[in-house]
């Protein structure tokens, strides 16, 4: 089976391919099948956005399509920036600017509790949908630390490790991350789905 990844991110292609190829699913990019689908992430939840993206690419290609949506949810910001994580502070900010804004907005806050969330969704041409959610709890640091990773990694602190995500190697991060957890669950869901349709 071939599945189109609703993303242009090569890191996501690698992660998805590693898991899905073991199940005989070949993951390809939109460009490999000649489409470039621009989906507006208008959903109110990670589940809705992941599904919007996967469904749009499935409809454009007629092939199974897979998407993910992720973000950072901070308790003191009522779960924000959440689905707006990539757009927090507007289009002029880069990752460093968004981290700085987050720290500013949390100044004086005693509660630093937060979590990363990731939802992976596969839409099949016959309407079947498989979706799984992974989370990673942590806190927001008082200053950025570490050079690895991307996005909010320098300010996302794992108390048990006494390190931010940006101070972990990619392998260490994958073991505990929201995306790693969502993909582990997704693998199990996909396994039982494929076993069901192959019966
Ligand atoms: P999307 O899932 O591509 O829509 O982007 C979600 C946004 O959430 C990213 O642009 C990052 O700002 C943030 N984000 C999601 N996962 C991570 C992560 O593992 N580390 C740091 N930031 C993340």
Boltz pocket constraint, residues with backbone or C-beta under 6 A from the ligand:
constraints:
  - pocket:
      binder: B
      contacts: [[A, 68], [A, 69], [A, 70], [A, 71], [A, 72], [A, 82], [A, 85], [A, 86], [A, 116], [A, 117], [A, 149], [A, 150], [A, 151], [A, 152], [A, 153], [A, 165], [A, 177]]
      max_distance: 6.0
